[in-house]
Amino acid sequence: MSQAHTPRNEPIPGLGRAIWWAGPSVIWTAGRIAFSFRCDHMAELPTPPFVLAANHYSHFDPPAIGSALRTPIRFLSVDELTGANRFLATILPTVGTIPVSRNRLPIATLRVALARLEAGEVVGVFPEGTRVARFGDLPPKRGAAWLAIRARVPLIPIAVIGTGRALGLDNRLHRAPIRVVVGSALSTEGEDPSTVTDRWADWVSEQIGRNPRSER
């Protein structure tokens, strides 16, 4: 069992803000060279706060999304990652991730996420909860939709395509094109989390279906 972490409602430190300022351009340039990285925006992003929900193939997903949106994102991150190695233990809190436990109800995590939305920030959630080989291998959880509904903010759907081929569950690098698709905000007013989550999953499935060779 991973060591318990208590999420804290703290602003991103100065070093973290500097990383978010410089990092997206560096990642974008490296991604264009190594993985033919591209981003397609179906609509203009709203002004924060908002929740974004993305499918999850790879450790590449958060930096790819961050470089595409060019704005600091409070990704929910399983607390065991901070114990995986010294680098992650340092960088994840620095860039403002919100730890969530696989083994306990995420009540404290949801409170912190709501507080950051109230502060005008962006919260990022991977509804599948972990990396998968193929979209649909795991049913999506409703946390992202619940946060957006509770905070009365938009839910932005994100489809990450190709990262599973570039750096998937085998944790080995491969040459593969990576694409991030940013969708139009999903309406949450008067909706329930299950309905919004189903609409998110249908949209992501449609985007992946347009790129049938993107999954390993």
N, C-alpha and C positions, 0 to 999 in steps of 0.2 A: 504493500500500500504506500502510496506517495505521501510525503510529509505534508501536513495540512498548512495551507497559507490563508491568511485572513486578508481579503482584498481591502485596500484603503482608498478613500476618495481623495486623491492628491492630483495636482496639476502635473503635466509633463515637465520634467526639469529642463534647465537651460540647454544641457547637452542634447537631450532628446529633441527639443525644438530645432536645434542646429542640424541634427541628423535628418529630421523631416524636411528641413529647408533644402539641404544639399543632396540627400540620398536619392529622391525620385529621379533627378536628372542623371545621376551616375548610373542608377539601375536601368533607366530607359535606354541610355546610350549603350551600355553593355548588353542589354537584352536585344537591341536592334542588331548588334554585330553577331552575337552568339546564337540567338534564337529567332531572328526575324520578327522580333516583338512588335505588336501593333495593338491599338486600342480603338474600338468603335463606340461612339456615344450615340445612342438612339434619341436622346433628349438632353437638354441642358440640366446640369445638376442643380438642385435647389440650394438655397443658402442653408448652412447648418443651423440647427441640429437636424440630423437624420440618422436612420439605421440603415446599414447596407447588409445584405445577405448574399453569400456567394457559395458556390459548390467548392469542394475541397479535395484535390488530388495530391497536393504536393506542398513541401516546405517553401516552394517558390511562390505559392499563391499570395501570401500577405505582401511581400515586396512588389510583386507584379501589380496587385491592386493599388498599392500605395503610389507606385510610379504612374499609374494610369490616372488616378484622381488628383494627385498633386496636393493633397491636404492631409494633415495628421488624422490618423484613425486609431481609435481605441479598440483594437482587436481583443475579443475574448480568447484566451489562450489557456490550455490545460496546464495546471500547476506543475505537473511532472516534467514539463519541458525545461523549467528553470533548474531542475536538478540533473538534466541530461549532460550538460557540460558547462564549464566555467564561462564560455563566451555567451551562451544563451542566458545564463543566470545574471549576467551583467546587462546585456543588450535589451532583453525583453522588458524589464521594469523601466529602463531608460527611455524607450520609445513609447511608453505609456500603455502597455498591454494590461488587461484586467484578468487576473488568474481565476480559473474556475476548476473545481475538483470533479473528477470522474466519479468519486465515491460518496459524495454528499450532495444533498439538495442545494442548488445554487442560489439560495435566498440572498446571501450577502453579496454575491456577484451581481445579481439583478439590481440590488439597491445601489451599488456603485455605478452600474451602467446607467441607471435612471438619473443619478446625480450628475453624471458627465453630460448626458443629454440636456438636462436642465441648465447646465453651465454653457450650453451652446456648442457642444462638440459632436463628433461623428463616432458612432460605435459600430464596429464590424463583427459580424457573427457568421460562423460556418454551421448552418443548421444540421448538417450530417454529424457534427460533433467530432469527427476524426477523418483522416485521409481515407479515400476509397479508390479502388481500381477502376470502377465504372460508376457513373452517376445512376442512382437507383438501387445500389447494393444495400444501402441502409435507408430506412424511412427518415425523412427530415424531422427534426424537433421543432417545436412551435415557439421557441424562445425569442427569435428575432421578431416575429410578428407580434408576440405579446408585448415586447419592449416598445415597438413602434405605436401600437394601439394605446398602451398605458401612458406613454409620453406625449401622445398626440403629435407625432412627427411622421414624415414620409418614410416608407420602406423602399429602398433602391435595390432592385435585383441586379446581381452581377453574375455573369457566366465566364468562368475561367476555362480556357480551351487549350489543350496541348501540354499543360504543365505535368500531367501524369506520364506523358511520354518523355519529357525532358528530365524529370527527377521524380519518379513515382515511388511506390512502396518498396522498391528494391534499393532505394537511396543511392542509385548510380546515375551519373550524368549521361545523357544521350542528346544528340542533335535533333531537335524537333521545333517546329514553329509554335510560338505562343501567342495567343490572342486573348484580350480581355474585352468583353462586351458589357457596356453599361446601359441598362434598360431604363425605361420611363418609370417614374415613381408609381408604386402600387397604392391604390386608395385603401386606407385603413379605417376611415371614419364609419362608425356603425357596423363594422365587420367583426367577426370572431377570429381568433388566431388560427384555427384549423383551416378556414376558408382562404385566408391570406396565404398561409403556408402552401396550400395546394396550388394556388395561382402562381406562387413563386416557383414551385417545382415544375409546373407545366411549362412556364416560360424558359427556365434553364434547360429543360429537356428539349424544347424546340430549338434553342440555339446550338446545343451539342449535336442534335440531329442534322443540322446543316453542315456539320463537319464530321462525317461518319468515321473518318480514320484518325480522329484526334485522341481516342482512348486506346490504351495498350490492350 
